[in-house]
Amino acid sequence: MPGTGWPEPGGFLPREVLKFIQLVAAQPLAGIEVVECSPPYDHAEITSLIATRVVCDTLGCLVRAGHLPRTAGA
């Protein structure tokens, strides 16, 4: 991701990260945190967009796996 203080060449591709999220979120999670998303370095907002996608996909996977309620009243 380009929008970090220390980009890592040859790191994971976004599709690989999203697949990892599907595998990890199949189990109950205690929490999730996005770290090192730095807007001054994120000129095209690539890092911000993938961070948002990771959080949304994680929540969706937790709902699909039954670890979060599907409705507000459940």
Backbone as CSV, one residue per row, in Angstrom:
resi,resn,N_x,N_y,N_z,CA_x,CA_y,CA_z,C_x,C_y,C_z
1,MET,0.831,-1.172,0.000,0.000,0.000,0.000,0.884,1.247,0.000
2,PRO,0.589,2.174,-0.840,1.427,3.377,-0.928,1.211,4.368,0.213
3,GLY,0.040,4.385,0.825,-0.263,5.391,1.836,0.150,5.017,3.235
4,THR,1.380,4.554,3.390,1.910,4.210,4.711,3.237,4.924,4.912
5,GLY,3.685,4.953,6.138,4.969,5.562,6.423,6.132,4.727,5.927
6,TRP,5.893,3.427,5.734,6.955,2.518,5.307,6.386,1.477,4.336
7,PRO,6.205,1.838,3.048,5.673,0.864,2.078,6.624,-0.325,1.915
8,GLU,6.066,-1.483,1.752,6.849,-2.707,1.618,6.762,-3.223,0.186
9,PRO,7.852,-3.104,-0.577,7.829,-3.642,-1.948,7.604,-5.153,-1.925
10,GLY,6.779,-5.622,-2.831,6.515,-7.062,-2.909,5.572,-7.553,-1.831
11,GLY,4.812,-6.643,-1.217,3.853,-7.052,-0.186,2.640,-7.736,-0.801
12,PHE,1.644,-7.975,0.021,0.433,-8.647,-0.443,-0.331,-7.785,-1.436
13,LEU,-0.974,-8.425,-2.389,-1.876,-7.756,-3.310,-3.228,-7.572,-2.626
14,PRO,-4.002,-6.558,-3.022,-5.321,-6.367,-2.399,-6.204,-7.613,-2.462
15,ARG,-6.202,-8.325,-3.562,-7.050,-9.532,-3.656,-6.587,-10.610,-2.682
16,GLU,-5.281,-10.679,-2.403,-4.769,-11.641,-1.430,-5.219,-11.268,-0.015
17,VAL,-5.169,-9.982,0.283,-5.612,-9.512,1.598,-7.093,-9.813,1.802
18,LEU,-7.913,-9.553,0.787,-9.347,-9.807,0.918,-9.638,-11.296,1.077
19,LYS,-8.863,-12.151,0.456,-9.032,-13.598,0.636,-8.635,-14.013,2.052
20,PHE,-7.551,-13.435,2.575,-7.150,-13.712,3.959,-8.252,-13.303,4.926
21,ILE,-8.868,-12.158,4.647,-9.951,-11.668,5.506,-11.098,-12.675,5.532
22,GLN,-11.448,-13.229,4.376,-12.517,-14.230,4.322,-12.177,-15.436,5.188
23,LEU,-10.927,-15.867,5.146,-10.516,-17.032,5.931,-10.487,-16.726,7.425
24,VAL,-9.967,-15.569,7.790,-9.851,-15.198,9.199,-11.221,-14.908,9.806
25,ALA,-12.072,-14.199,9.074,-13.374,-13.797,9.604,-14.377,-14.943,9.636
26,ALA,-14.007,-16.115,9.169,-14.883,-17.276,9.294,-14.953,-17.725,10.754
27,GLN,-13.981,-17.306,11.551,-13.936,-17.591,12.980,-14.348,-16.316,13.729
28,PRO,-14.849,-16.453,14.947,-15.196,-15.244,15.713,-13.949,-14.388,15.961
29,LEU,-14.088,-13.081,15.841,-12.985,-12.162,16.086,-13.272,-11.335,17.335
30,ALA,-12.220,-11.017,18.079,-12.363,-10.133,19.239,-12.336,-8.681,18.795
31,GLY,-11.674,-8.393,17.669,-11.582,-7.031,17.177,-10.787,-6.969,15.889
32,ILE,-10.824,-5.811,15.272,-10.059,-5.572,14.050,-9.621,-4.115,14.080
33,GLU,-8.435,-3.858,13.576,-7.900,-2.507,13.602,-7.156,-2.225,12.300
34,VAL,-7.355,-1.040,11.768,-6.590,-0.584,10.612,-5.488,0.324,11.143
35,VAL,-4.255,-0.012,10.842,-3.123,0.792,11.300,-2.317,1.282,10.112
36,GLU,-1.620,2.386,10.303,-0.676,2.926,9.327,-1.337,3.267,7.998
37,CYS,-2.435,3.979,8.060,-3.043,4.547,6.861,-2.819,6.053,6.957
38,SER,-1.849,6.558,6.229,-1.406,7.940,6.365,-1.834,8.784,5.164
39,PRO,-2.854,9.639,5.319,-3.332,10.456,4.200,-2.262,11.292,3.490
40,PRO,-1.267,11.851,4.175,-0.259,12.625,3.432,0.515,11.788,2.397
41,TYR,0.638,10.484,2.627,1.333,9.606,1.696,0.384,8.929,0.707
42,ASP,-0.910,9.033,0.941,-1.925,8.318,0.162,-2.522,9.245,-0.902
43,HIS,-1.719,9.622,-1.887,-2.114,10.621,-2.873,-3.339,10.217,-3.692
44,ALA,-3.470,8.988,-4.086,-4.608,8.536,-4.901,-5.692,7.864,-4.048
45,GLU,-5.560,7.926,-2.728,-6.502,7.323,-1.781,-6.625,5.810,-1.939
46,ILE,-5.602,5.174,-2.469,-5.619,3.722,-2.657,-5.667,3.005,-1.312
47,THR,-4.824,3.436,-0.392,-4.750,2.787,0.914,-6.037,2.998,1.699
48,SER,-6.591,4.190,1.649,-7.845,4.473,2.356,-8.986,3.614,1.818
49,LEU,-9.049,3.451,0.516,-10.124,2.654,-0.089,-10.001,1.182,0.264
50,ILE,-8.788,0.634,0.229,-8.638,-0.786,0.561,-8.862,-1.005,2.056
51,ALA,-8.492,-0.025,2.890,-8.749,-0.148,4.332,-10.253,-0.195,4.601
52,THR,-11.009,0.657,3.919,-12.467,0.652,4.053,-13.044,-0.666,3.576
53,ARG,-12.525,-1.163,2.463,-13.007,-2.445,1.916,-12.718,-3.599,2.876
54,VAL,-11.551,-3.581,3.506,-11.200,-4.639,4.456,-12.171,-4.634,5.638
55,VAL,-12.468,-3.468,6.181,-13.392,-3.390,7.312,-14.785,-3.861,6.899
56,CYS,-15.280,-3.386,5.758,-16.618,-3.791,5.285,-16.680,-5.284,4.990
57,ASP,-15.661,-5.828,4.329,-15.644,-7.259,4.030,-15.571,-8.096,5.308
58,THR,-14.815,-7.622,6.292,-14.721,-8.342,7.562,-16.082,-8.413,8.235
59,LEU,-16.778,-7.276,8.300,-18.107,-7.276,8.901,-19.069,-8.175,8.139
60,GLY,-19.008,-8.117,6.811,-19.860,-8.983,5.996,-19.580,-10.459,6.219
61,CYS,-18.322,-10.821,6.305,-17.951,-12.219,6.548,-18.406,-12.678,7.931
62,LEU,-18.309,-11.794,8.924,-18.763,-12.149,10.273,-20.272,-12.344,10.310
63,VAL,-21.014,-11.521,9.583,-22.468,-11.698,9.512,-22.796,-13.003,8.809
64,ARG,-22.134,-13.258,7.668,-22.398,-14.485,6.910,-22.101,-15.733,7.735
65,ALA,-21.055,-15.682,8.560,-20.678,-16.828,9.387,-21.555,-16.960,10.634
66,GLY,-22.429,-15.969,10.862,-23.320,-16.036,12.023,-22.716,-15.506,13.301
67,HIS,-21.593,-14.815,13.223,-20.935,-14.278,14.418,-21.457,-12.907,14.796
68,LEU,-22.184,-12.266,13.910,-22.848,-10.985,14.174,-24.300,-11.149,13.769
69,PRO,-25.205,-10.442,14.455,-26.624,-10.579,14.077,-26.889,-9.989,12.695
70,ARG,-27.835,-10.591,12.004,-28.214,-10.128,10.673,-29.124,-8.910,10.729
71,THR,-29.834,-8.720,11.825,-30.707,-7.561,11.974,-30.407,-6.876,13.297
72,ALA,-30.858,-5.652,13.416,-30.588,-4.888,14.651,-31.307,-5.487,15.845
73,GLY,-32.460,-6.111,15.629,-33.221,-6.656,16.751,-32.847,-8.076,17.139
74,ALA,-31.939,-8.702,16.417,-31.626,-10.108,16.693,-30.691,-10.274,17.853
